[in-house]
């Protein structure tokens, strides 16, 4: 220990104790040197990694009722000694002391530290009972510049695909936080995008600026790494990061294209044809340029199914987009392969639906006596039975032979996975449920099915007597027939109703019911009270249609 730093109030025993303890030991008071351990303790002093003009240290006392009342420090570097009379306590952390609120600064910044460098820290603690302890070499103050880098590229373009890396190497001064250039240093710069290029080593100038050599044939998205490391008495630490080339000068081209259809059914394909020109050269055609063309979702190209096409000498191109079973496509689009090309604010593409293959599962069917056909089916996407889709049309169709001449007799709206009932009017034949192609689902038909009933009619209808006395019975007769074995034959089964419509009224009311005789003869009667019209009708059974209304006969009541 130098004579100018020796404590004149310490007796010889204290000095001998310090020598015996050696470097990093603690110097005690006289009473402690006589054999009494010091109740004080001092932890290591650690430099603040962000603010290098500050350090923190722990100090404590084991004496009951006593507290640490003061902490001071001495900084040493060669012949340089800097006294820190007081290291304040942290109010939020009991037992911790530090210079976070009042960091040390260089003398040029109004501080007490004459130069950058690493300084040994001796810490002295005093408690409320007058006990004092000094820990020599409690830590090292890293009073050096903290390096930092700024890095950028020049913007490459379609006609000049080079970029020059430039940047600035600076250091943050301890205490003041001033940013100063770090000059005459070598910075490592490398393009990391495979294949990686050799490392460049530009040197910083008087302002800390460095400029690398130009990189050729760069592409947007290329990655570059810049790094710097130093461990000296002036600068300590590393700085570096990886940056992506995200700024370039795009060349705007014009592409006009169209598809020959807006819906591609399974097994079909759409053809996209167009032309690329250069507006900067009087709309001259651009030959040998590549585009990616393909199906899209929400305007975003699906790269898996996209195709690359090349423009011909006149700037023209053609691409074919096939149907994609199981894929949900709503449009087509085109994008340039060359990252330096741009369509500007215009987008190239259009609507292109690719309906999914579908199927219709037939659940039930029936033909009622009144000629109402009812069929229930479930519409589903073939490759994704649980796929969600909006309301879709489901048609009920009829054909005389089940092969051709299909015509619609009813329709309904189908929803995902729910059975849908469709009704129509028909007097027998071959039937099917069909989903016509939409943008969501392709054309699909159920199994065909045949429904038949026997036609019926009432012939020879006659009401009497004419005229009929008021309050007397009017009788209507006729013959019920059904069409079987290719001819009309009498039919003696089922129920027949007699209906009456008063003169001047539009309503019919049922006034009597009965059954035909075995030979089909019908005879029903009801009281006649007013003039009106009478008719008969057979309402069918499990195998017969309801008959058309019979001839209507008018009776005059007197």
C-alpha positions as CSV (number, residue, x, y, z in Angstrom):
1,X,0.0,0.0,0.0
2,X,1.4,3.4,-1.0
3,X,2.3,5.9,1.7
4,X,-0.1,8.5,0.4
5,X,-3.0,6.0,0.9
6,X,-1.9,4.7,4.4
7,X,-4.4,5.5,7.1
8,X,-2.4,7.5,9.7
9,X,-4.8,6.8,12.6
10,X,-4.4,3.0,12.3
11,X,-1.9,1.4,14.8
12,X,0.8,-1.0,13.7
13,X,-1.4,-4.0,14.6
14,X,-3.9,-3.0,12.0
15,X,-1.3,-2.7,9.3
16,X,0.1,-6.1,10.2
17,X,-3.4,-7.6,10.1
18,X,-3.9,-6.3,6.6
19,X,-0.6,-7.8,5.5
20,X,-1.6,-11.2,7.0
21,X,-5.0,-11.1,5.3
22,X,-3.5,-10.5,1.9
23,X,-5.1,-9.1,-1.2
24,X,-8.9,-9.1,-1.1
25,X,-8.9,-9.2,2.7
26,X,-10.8,-7.0,5.1
27,X,-9.1,-4.4,7.3
28,X,-10.6,-4.3,10.8
29,X,-10.6,-1.8,13.7
30,X,-8.1,-2.1,16.6
31,X,-10.5,-4.1,18.8
32,X,-11.2,-6.5,16.0
33,X,-7.5,-6.9,15.3
34,X,-7.0,-7.9,18.9
35,X,-9.1,-11.1,18.2
36,X,-12.7,-9.9,18.0
37,X,-14.4,-10.7,14.7
38,X,-15.9,-7.7,12.9
39,X,-19.7,-7.6,13.0
40,X,-19.7,-5.9,9.6
41,X,-19.8,-7.6,6.2
42,X,-19.2,-6.4,2.7
43,X,-20.3,-8.2,-0.5
44,X,-18.7,-8.0,-3.9
45,X,-18.9,-4.7,-5.8
46,X,-20.4,-5.2,-9.3
47,X,-20.4,-2.7,-12.2
48,X,-23.9,-1.8,-13.6
49,X,-23.9,-3.5,-17.1
50,X,-25.9,-0.6,-18.6
51,X,-24.5,2.4,-16.8
52,X,-20.8,1.7,-16.4
53,X,-20.3,4.7,-14.2
54,X,-22.1,3.0,-11.4
55,X,-21.6,-0.1,-9.2
56,X,-23.6,-1.7,-6.5
57,X,-22.5,-3.4,-3.3
58,X,-24.1,-5.0,-0.2
59,X,-23.1,-4.1,3.3
60,X,-24.5,-5.3,6.6
61,X,-23.8,-5.6,10.4
62,X,-24.5,-8.5,12.7
63,X,-24.6,-6.3,15.8
64,X,-28.1,-6.3,17.3
65,X,-29.7,-2.9,17.1
66,X,-26.9,-1.5,14.9
67,X,-27.2,-0.4,11.3
68,X,-24.8,0.4,8.5
69,X,-24.6,4.2,8.5
70,X,-22.0,4.9,5.8
71,X,-20.4,3.2,2.8
72,X,-17.5,4.8,0.9
73,X,-15.2,3.5,-1.8
74,X,-11.7,4.1,-3.3
75,X,-11.0,3.4,-7.0
76,X,-7.5,2.4,-8.0
77,X,-5.8,2.0,-11.4
78,X,-2.0,2.2,-11.4
79,X,-1.0,5.4,-9.8
80,X,-4.5,6.8,-10.1
81,X,-6.7,6.9,-7.0
82,X,-10.3,8.2,-7.0
83,X,-12.1,8.7,-3.7
84,X,-15.9,8.1,-3.5
85,X,-16.8,9.7,-0.2
86,X,-20.3,8.3,-0.1
87,X,-22.1,5.4,-1.8
88,X,-25.8,6.0,-1.1
89,X,-28.1,3.3,0.2
90,X,-30.9,2.1,-2.1
91,X,-34.2,3.0,-0.5
92,X,-36.0,0.1,-2.2
93,X,-33.4,-2.6,-1.4
94,X,-32.3,-2.7,2.3
95,X,-28.6,-3.5,2.6
96,X,-27.8,-2.5,-0.9
97,X,-25.7,0.6,-1.8
98,X,-24.8,2.0,-5.2
99,X,-24.2,4.9,-7.5
100,X,-27.2,4.3,-9.8
101,X,-28.6,7.7,-9.1
102,X,-25.3,9.6,-9.2
103,X,-22.9,7.7,-11.5
104,X,-19.2,8.6,-11.8
105,X,-18.1,10.6,-14.9
106,X,-15.0,11.6,-16.7
107,X,-13.4,14.8,-15.6
108,X,-14.1,16.2,-19.0
109,X,-17.8,15.7,-18.3
110,X,-17.5,17.4,-14.8
111,X,-16.7,14.2,-13.0
112,X,-13.8,12.9,-10.9
113,X,-12.5,10.0,-13.0
114,X,-9.6,11.2,-15.2
115,X,-9.6,8.4,-17.8
116,X,-11.4,5.4,-19.2
117,X,-10.2,2.0,-17.9
118,X,-10.8,-0.7,-15.3
119,X,-10.5,0.4,-11.7
120,X,-10.2,-1.8,-8.6
121,X,-12.8,-1.0,-6.0
122,X,-12.1,-0.9,-2.2
123,X,-15.2,-0.5,-0.1
124,X,-15.4,0.7,3.5
125,X,-18.5,0.3,5.7
126,X,-19.2,1.9,9.1
127,X,-22.1,1.0,11.5
128,X,-23.9,3.1,14.1
129,X,-21.6,1.9,16.9
130,X,-18.5,3.2,15.2
131,X,-17.3,-0.2,13.8
132,X,-15.5,0.1,10.5
133,X,-14.6,-2.5,7.9
134,X,-12.7,-2.1,4.6
135,X,-12.8,-4.8,1.8
136,X,-10.0,-4.3,-0.6
137,X,-10.5,-5.4,-4.2
138,X,-14.2,-5.8,-3.6
139,X,-14.7,-5.6,-7.4
140,X,-13.7,-3.9,-10.6
141,X,-15.4,-0.9,-12.1
142,X,-15.6,-1.4,-15.8
143,X,-15.3,2.3,-16.7
144,X,-15.1,1.8,-20.5
145,X,-17.1,2.6,-23.6
146,X,-20.1,0.3,-24.3
147,X,-20.0,-0.3,-28.1
148,X,-23.1,0.0,-30.3
149,X,-23.6,-0.4,-34.0
150,X,-25.9,1.2,-36.6
151,X,-26.2,-0.6,-39.9
152,X,-27.9,0.0,-43.2
153,X,-27.8,-0.8,-46.9
154,X,-28.0,1.1,-50.1
155,X,-31.2,0.2,-52.0
156,X,-30.7,-2.1,-55.0
157,X,-33.0,-1.9,-58.0
158,X,-34.2,-3.8,-61.1
159,X,-31.3,-2.4,-63.2
160,X,-28.7,-2.3,-60.5
161,X,-28.9,-5.3,-58.1
162,X,-26.0,-4.3,-55.8
163,X,-26.0,-3.0,-52.3
164,X,-23.3,-1.3,-50.2
165,X,-23.3,-1.9,-46.5
166,X,-22.6,1.2,-44.3
167,X,-22.8,1.9,-40.7
168,X,-21.5,3.6,-37.6
169,X,-19.6,2.3,-34.6
170,X,-20.0,4.4,-31.5
171,X,-19.5,4.0,-27.8
172,X,-21.6,5.1,-24.8
173,X,-19.5,6.9,-22.2
174,X,-19.9,5.8,-18.6
175,X,-21.7,8.2,-16.4
176,X,-22.6,10.9,-18.9
177,X,-24.2,8.6,-21.5
178,X,-22.6,10.6,-24.3
179,X,-22.3,8.7,-27.6
180,X,-18.8,9.1,-29.1
181,X,-17.4,7.6,-32.3
182,X,-15.1,4.6,-32.0
183,X,-12.4,5.2,-34.7
184,X,-9.9,3.1,-36.5
185,X,-11.6,-0.2,-35.7
186,X,-12.4,-3.1,-37.9
187,X,-16.0,-4.2,-38.2
188,X,-17.1,-7.6,-39.5
189,X,-19.8,-7.6,-42.2
190,X,-21.1,-10.8,-44.0
191,X,-24.0,-11.8,-46.2
192,X,-25.4,-14.8,-44.4
193,X,-27.9,-15.9,-47.1
194,X,-26.6,-19.2,-48.6
195,X,-24.2,-19.4,-50.0
196,X,-22.6,-17.2,-47.4
197,X,-20.1,-14.7,-48.7
198,X,-16.6,-14.1,-47.1
199,X,-16.5,-11.7,-44.2
200,X,-15.6,-8.1,-45.0
201,X,-13.6,-6.0,-42.6
202,X,-14.2,-2.3,-43.2
203,X,-12.4,0.2,-40.9
204,X,-14.2,3.0,-39.1
205,X,-13.1,6.6,-39.9
206,X,-12.9,9.7,-37.7
207,X,-16.6,9.8,-37.3
208,X,-17.0,6.1,-36.6
209,X,-18.5,5.4,-40.0
210,X,-17.6,2.3,-42.0
211,X,-18.4,1.4,-45.6
212,X,-18.1,-2.1,-47.0
213,X,-17.6,-3.3,-50.5
214,X,-20.7,-3.7,-52.8
215,X,-22.5,-7.0,-52.8
216,X,-23.6,-8.2,-56.2
217,X,-26.8,-9.9,-57.3
218,X,-28.6,-9.3,-54.0
219,X,-32.2,-10.1,-53.5
220,X,-34.8,-8.6,-51.2
221,X,-34.8,-10.8,-48.1
222,X,-31.1,-11.5,-48.1
223,X,-29.7,-11.5,-44.5
224,X,-26.5,-9.7,-43.5
225,X,-24.6,-9.9,-40.2
226,X,-22.6,-7.1,-38.7
227,X,-20.5,-7.6,-35.6
228,X,-17.8,-6.0,-33.5
229,X,-16.0,-7.1,-30.3
230,X,-13.3,-5.4,-28.2
231,X,-11.8,-5.9,-24.8
232,X,-9.5,-3.0,-24.0
233,X,-9.0,-0.3,-21.4
234,X,-11.0,2.0,-23.7
235,X,-13.8,-0.2,-25.1
236,X,-15.3,-3.4,-23.7
237,X,-18.1,-5.5,-25.1
238,X,-19.7,-6.8,-28.2
239,X,-22.3,-5.3,-30.6
240,X,-23.9,-6.9,-33.6
241,X,-27.1,-8.1,-35.2
242,X,-28.6,-9.7,-38.3
243,X,-30.6,-7.5,-40.6
244,X,-32.7,-8.4,-43.6
245,X,-32.5,-6.4,-46.9
246,X,-36.0,-5.0,-46.9
247,X,-35.5,-1.8,-48.9
248,X,-35.2,-1.9,-52.7
249,X,-36.3,0.0,-55.8
250,X,-39.1,-2.0,-57.5
251,X,-39.7,-1.7,-61.2
252,X,-43.4,-1.3,-61.9
253,X,-44.7,-3.4,-64.9
254,X,-48.2,-3.7,-66.3
255,X,-49.9,-7.1,-66.6
256,X,-53.3,-7.5,-68.2
257,X,-54.7,-11.0,-68.0
258,X,-58.1,-12.8,-67.8
259,X,-59.4,-16.3,-67.3
260,X,-61.7,-18.0,-69.7
261,X,-64.1,-19.0,-67.0
262,X,-65.1,-18.1,-63.4
263,X,-65.9,-21.6,-62.2
264,X,-63.9,-24.8,-62.6
265,X,-65.9,-28.0,-62.1
266,X,-64.2,-31.3,-61.3
267,X,-62.3,-32.5,-64.3
268,X,-62.2,-29.0,-65.9
269,X,-59.5,-26.4,-66.1
270,X,-59.3,-22.6,-66.5
271,X,-57.0,-20.9,-69.0
272,X,-55.4,-17.6,-68.0
273,X,-53.9,-15.5,-70.9
274,X,-52.3,-12.1,-70.7
275,X,-49.4,-9.8,-71.6
276,X,-46.7,-8.0,-69.7
277,X,-45.5,-4.5,-70.8
278,X,-43.2,-1.9,-69.4
279,X,-44.9,1.5,-68.9
280,X,-41.5,3.2,-68.4
281,X,-40.7,2.3,-72.0
282,X,-43.8,3.3,-73.8
283,X,-45.7,0.0,-73.0
284,X,-43.1,-2.1,-74.8
285,X,-43.5,-5.8,-74.3
286,X,-41.3,-7.5,-71.8
287,X,-40.0,-10.8,-73.0
288,X,-38.5,-13.6,-71.0
289,X,-40.1,-12.5,-67.7
290,X,-41.5,-15.1,-65.3
291,X,-44.8,-15.0,-63.4
292,X,-46.3,-17.3,-60.9
293,X,-50.0,-17.9,-61.7
294,X,-52.3,-20.1,-59.8
295,X,-55.3,-20.6,-57.6
296,X,-55.8,-18.3,-54.6
297,X,-57.7,-18.0,-51.3
298,X,-58.7,-14.5,-50.3
299,X,-56.5,-13.1,-53.0
300,X,-53.3,-14.9,-51.7
301,X,-51.6,-17.2,-54.2
302,X,-51.3,-20.8,-53.1
303,X,-47.7,-21.6,-54.0
304,X,-48.2,-25.3,-53.8
305,X,-50.4,-25.3,-56.9
306,X,-49.0,-22.2,-58.7
307,X,-47.2,-22.5,-62.0
308,X,-44.3,-20.5,-63.4
309,X,-44.8,-19.2,-66.9
310,X,-42.4,-17.1,-69.1
311,X,-43.5,-14.3,-71.4
312,X,-42.8,-14.7,-75.1
313,X,-41.2,-12.2,-77.5
314,X,-44.4,-10.1,-77.4
315,X,-44.7,-10.3,-73.6
316,X,-47.6,-12.8,-73.8
317,X,-48.2,-15.8,-71.6
318,X,-50.7,-18.5,-71.0
319,X,-51.3,-20.7,-67.9
320,X,-53.8,-23.4,-67.1
321,X,-55.3,-24.0,-63.7
322,X,-56.9,-27.4,-63.2
323,X,-59.6,-28.2,-60.7
324,X,-58.3,-29.2,-57.2
325,X,-60.4,-31.7,-55.4
326,X,-60.6,-31.1,-51.7
327,X,-59.1,-27.6,-51.9
328,X,-61.1,-24.4,-51.1
329,X,-60.3,-21.9,-53.9
330,X,-62.2,-18.6,-54.6
331,X,-60.0,-16.8,-57.1
332,X,-56.8,-16.8,-59.2
333,X,-53.9,-14.4,-59.1
334,X,-50.5,-13.7,-60.6
335,X,-47.3,-12.4,-59.0
336,X,-43.9,-11.6,-60.5
337,X,-41.1,-14.1,-59.9
338,X,-38.5,-11.4,-60.0
339,X,-38.6,-9.7,-56.6
340,X,-37.6,-6.4,-58.3
341,X,-40.7,-6.4,-60.4
342,X,-44.0,-5.0,-59.1
343,X,-47.5,-4.6,-60.4
344,X,-47.8,-1.3,-58.5
345,X,-51.1,-0.7,-56.9
346,X,-52.9,-2.9,-59.4
347,X,-53.6,-6.5,-58.7
348,X,-53.7,-9.2,-61.3
349,X,-56.4,-11.9,-60.8
350,X,-60.0,-12.5,-60.7
351,X,-62.8,-14.7,-59.4
352,X,-62.4,-18.4,-59.9
353,X,-64.5,-20.8,-57.9
354,X,-63.6,-24.4,-57.6
355,X,-66.7,-26.2,-56.3
356,X,-66.0,-29.3,-54.2
357,X,-67.2,-32.6,-55.3
358,X,-70.5,-33.4,-53.6
359,X,-72.9,-36.2,-53.1
360,X,-76.6,-36.4,-52.2
361,X,-77.6,-39.2,-49.9
362,X,-81.3,-40.3,-50.3
363,X,-83.0,-40.8,-46.9
364,X,-86.7,-41.3,-47.8
365,X,-89.3,-40.9,-50.6
366,X,-93.0,-41.2,-51.0
367,X,-95.9,-40.4,-53.4
368,X,-99.2,-39.4,-51.8
369,X,-102.7,-39.9,-53.2
370,X,-103.0,-36.2,-54.0
371,X,-99.9,-36.6,-56.3
372,X,-97.5,-35.0,-53.8
373,X,-94.0,-36.4,-54.2
374,X,-91.8,-36.1,-51.0
375,X,-88.1,-36.9,-50.9
376,X,-85.6,-36.3,-48.1
377,X,-81.9,-36.3,-48.7
378,X,-78.6,-35.0,-47.2
379,X,-76.1,-32.9,-49.2
380,X,-72.4,-33.4,-48.3
381,X,-68.9,-32.5,-49.7
382,X,-67.4,-35.8,-50.9
383,X,-63.9,-35.3,-49.4
384,X,-65.0,-33.5,-46.2
385,X,-68.3,-34.7,-44.9
386,X,-68.2,-32.2,-42.1
387,X,-67.4,-29.2,-44.3
388,X,-69.4,-26.0,-43.6
389,X,-71.2,-24.3,-46.5
390,X,-74.0,-21.8,-46.9
391,X,-77.5,-22.5,-48.1
392,X,-77.3,-24.7,-51.3
393,X,-80.1,-25.6,-53.7
394,X,-81.6,-29.1,-53.8
395,X,-83.9,-30.0,-56.6
396,X,-86.5,-32.7,-57.0
397,X,-86.7,-33.9,-60.6
398,X,-88.8,-36.4,-62.6
399,X,-88.3,-38.4,-65.7
400,X,-90.5,-40.8,-67.6
401,X,-87.8,-43.4,-68.2
402,X,-85.2,-42.5,-65.5
403,X,-82.5,-41.8,-68.1
404,X,-83.3,-38.5,-69.9
405,X,-85.8,-35.7,-70.0
406,X,-85.4,-34.8,-66.4
407,X,-87.5,-31.8,-65.3
408,X,-87.8,-30.0,-62.0
409,X,-90.9,-30.3,-59.9
410,X,-89.7,-29.0,-56.6
411,X,-86.8,-27.3,-54.8
412,X,-85.6,-26.5,-51.3
413,X,-82.5,-25.1,-49.5
414,X,-80.0,-27.5,-48.0
415,X,-77.6,-26.8,-45.1
416,X,-74.5,-28.6,-44.0
417,X,-75.1,-32.2,-42.8
418,X,-78.8,-31.7,-42.3
419,X,-81.5,-33.8,-44.0
420,X,-83.5,-31.7,-46.4
421,X,-87.1,-32.4,-47.6
422,X,-88.2,-31.4,-51.1
423,X,-91.8,-31.7,-52.3
424,X,-93.3,-31.5,-55.8
425,X,-96.4,-32.6,-57.7
426,X,-96.3,-35.5,-60.1
427,X,-98.5,-38.5,-60.9
428,X,-95.7,-41.1,-60.9
429,X,-92.4,-41.8,-62.7
430,X,-88.7,-41.9,-62.0
431,X,-87.4,-39.3,-59.5
432,X,-84.1,-38.1,-58.1
433,X,-82.7,-35.3,-55.9
434,X,-80.0,-33.1,-57.6
435,X,-77.7,-30.4,-56.5
436,X,-76.8,-28.1,-59.4
437,X,-73.2,-26.8,-59.4
438,X,-72.6,-23.6,-57.4
439,X,-69.3,-21.9,-56.4
440,X,-69.2,-24.1,-53.3
441,X,-70.3,-27.5,-54.4
442,X,-70.3,-29.3,-57.7
443,X,-73.2,-31.0,-59.5
444,X,-74.5,-34.1,-57.6
445,X,-77.5,-36.5,-57.9
446,X,-79.0,-39.1,-55.6
447,X,-79.9,-42.6,-56.6
448,X,-82.9,-42.6,-58.9
449,X,-86.1,-44.1,-57.6
450,X,-89.5,-45.0,-59.0
451,X,-92.9,-44.1,-57.5
452,X,-96.2,-45.2,-59.0
453,X,-99.9,-45.1,-58.1
454,X,-103.0,-46.1,-60.1
455,X,-105.1,-43.4,-61.8
456,X,-108.8,-43.2,-60.9
457,X,-111.8,-41.3,-62.3
458,X,-115.6,-41.0,-61.9
459,X,-117.7,-41.3,-65.0
460,X,-121.4,-40.8,-65.8
461,X,-121.9,-38.4,-62.9
462,X,-125.6,-37.2,-62.8
463,X,-127.6,-35.4,-60.1
464,X,-131.4,-35.6,-59.8
465,X,-134.3,-35.2,-59.8
466,X,-134.5,-32.1,-61.8
467,X,-136.0,-29.9,-60.5
468,X,-135.9,-31.1,-56.8
469,X,-138.3,-30.1,-54.2
470,X,-136.9,-27.9,-51.3
471,X,-136.1,-30.1,-48.4
472,X,-136.2,-33.3,-50.5
473,X,-133.2,-35.5,-51.2
474,X,-131.0,-34.9,-54.2
475,X,-129.2,-38.0,-55.4
476,X,-126.0,-38.1,-57.4
477,X,-124.8,-41.2,-59.2
478,X,-121.7,-42.2,-61.1
479,X,-119.2,-45.0,-61.7
480,X,-115.7,-45.2,-60.1
481,X,-113.0,-46.6,-62.4
482,X,-109.2,-47.2,-62.2
483,X,-106.7,-47.6,-65.0
484,X,-105.2,-51.1,-64.9
485,X,-103.9,-53.5,-67.5
486,X,-103.8,-50.6,-70.0
487,X,-107.6,-49.9,-69.8
488,X,-110.2,-48.3,-67.5
489,X,-112.0,-50.8,-65.4
490,X,-114.6,-50.4,-62.6
491,X,-113.3,-50.2,-59.1
492,X,-115.4,-51.0,-56.1
493,X,-113.2,-49.9,-53.1
494,X,-112.4,-46.8,-51.0
495,X,-114.4,-43.8,-50.0
496,X,-116.3,-41.4,-52.2
497,X,-117.5,-37.9,-51.1
498,X,-120.5,-35.8,-52.3
499,X,-119.8,-32.1,-52.4
500,X,-122.2,-29.1,-52.9
501,X,-121.7,-25.5,-53.9
502,X,-124.6,-23.1,-53.4
503,X,-125.5,-20.7,-56.2
504,X,-123.5,-17.5,-55.8
505,X,-120.9,-19.1,-53.5
506,X,-117.3,-20.0,-54.3
507,X,-117.0,-22.5,-51.4
508,X,-117.6,-26.3,-51.7
509,X,-118.7,-28.3,-48.7
510,X,-118.9,-32.0,-48.2
511,X,-122.4,-33.1,-47.6
512,X,-122.2,-37.0,-47.7
513,X,-119.7,-39.8,-48.0
514,X,-120.0,-43.5,-48.9
515,X,-118.4,-46.4,-50.6
516,X,-119.0,-47.6,-54.2
517,X,-120.6,-50.9,-54.9
518,X,-118.5,-53.9,-56.1
519,X,-119.1,-52.9,-59.7
520,X,-118.0,-49.3,-59.0
521,X,-121.5,-47.8,-58.9
522,X,-121.8,-44.7,-56.7
523,X,-125.1,-43.3,-55.3
524,X,-124.9,-40.6,-52.7
525,X,-127.7,-38.3,-51.5
526,X,-128.2,-35.2,-49.4
527,X,-131.1,-32.8,-48.7
528,X,-131.5,-30.0,-51.2
529,X,-132.4,-26.6,-49.7
530,X,-131.1,-24.1,-52.2
531,X,-130.1,-24.1,-55.9
532,X,-126.6,-25.2,-56.5
533,X,-124.0,-27.5,-58.1
534,X,-123.2,-31.1,-57.0
535,X,-120.1,-33.2,-57.7
536,X,-118.3,-36.5,-56.6
537,X,-114.7,-37.2,-55.7
538,X,-112.8,-40.4,-54.8
539,X,-109.9,-39.7,-52.3
540,X,-107.7,-42.7,-53.0
541,X,-106.0,-45.3,-50.9
542,X,-102.5,-46.7,-50.4
543,X,-102.1,-47.5,-54.1
544,X,-104.6,-45.3,-55.9
545,X,-104.5,-41.6,-56.7
546,X,-107.3,-39.3,-55.6
547,X,-109.6,-38.9,-58.6
548,X,-110.2,-35.7,-60.4
549,X,-113.6,-34.1,-59.6
550,X,-116.5,-35.6,-61.4
551,X,-118.7,-33.7,-63.8
552,X,-120.5,-31.0,-61.8
553,X,-124.3,-31.0,-62.2
554,X,-126.6,-28.1,-61.4
555,X,-130.0,-28.6,-59.7
556,X,-132.9,-26.1,-59.4
557,X,-134.6,-26.3,-56.0
558,X,-138.3,-25.3,-56.0
